[in-house]
Amino acid sequence: MKKTIKDVANEAGVSIATVSRVLNKKDRVKETTRKKVEEAIKKLNFNPDQIARTMIMKETKTIGLIVPVLSNEYWSSVSEVIQEELWQAGYTVLLCATSTWDNPAERESAFFRNLIQRKVDGIIYATNNDFHKNGYHPMVNELIDYDIPLVAFDQNIPGISKVRGMHLRGALDAVEHLIDLGHNRIAYIGGPLFSPDRELGYRNAHTLKGLAVFESLIKRGSPTFQFGYEAMSELLESPEKFTATFCANDMIALGAIQCLDNMGIRIPEEMAIVGYDDIKMSQLIKPALTTVQQPIGEMGAAIVKLLLNLIENKGDILSPQTLVFDMKLIIRESCGAVNSNSQVSMS
């Protein structure tokens, strides 16, 4: 006969509520009492029924994680870090990847509603889809109504605790590095769909160095390998001249590098390339990619800590927190110095 939480309570000589606190690793249990309960659990070979536990404790020990795509190594790494942090805290993850850059709103809203139905204890919104206006997400109010804590990873949603990277500074450092190497016509391949701070950093670097920004050297689109290839192809086919390119993520940079290689343009002798994110592939390609490194481990741990704090203090009025992390320029082979006068004709 299957043992119940009541059997454990009777065996240990404590209340059902005390057994529940031990099972859920709450602090308000004396060490001697905790040991008695743990011994009773072991003696009875008790395994808590998850459905019953959910009904009693009103928690599922499950967290929803929404990311844009897993084929991008950056997002798969972020997901792994967050999942491991939550696992160590006793939570499992329901991972939802939109896998599209064209119309994420409908799919993300469907994910939110499904996670609400599954009664997750909290949601980490880790996406770079900026389809909402002024940082507002249409599902935020619905989550508030259901009392489900929400934290944002690199999204500026008003009133929501978040972890963000200093992308404006990271991009500025990357472009300033190219300028210091002698480049005065630098292309930018990025897009309005994610991290506009990176384009702003690109622009600010030019301003600080007294250089003009050439709008014709800016290409915007989805943060994918394919877009990087196509954008670089368009730049090469135009009459514009440039000797360096700053890409808003490493996947774009890899696509751009493939295009340059197919066109027989040498890196870095004829074209310097800098990416962003420092995915593992950036170290493996030849030449190795200069890029901006994000502290994924620290950011993942921080977002989990923010969410667990909201879960543990559910019902309390907590002020939203914003944790901002520094980026680091990793200098490798792809940004080698080029004589600023030896511009490459792209016609």
Disulfide bonds with the S-S distance in Angstrom:
none
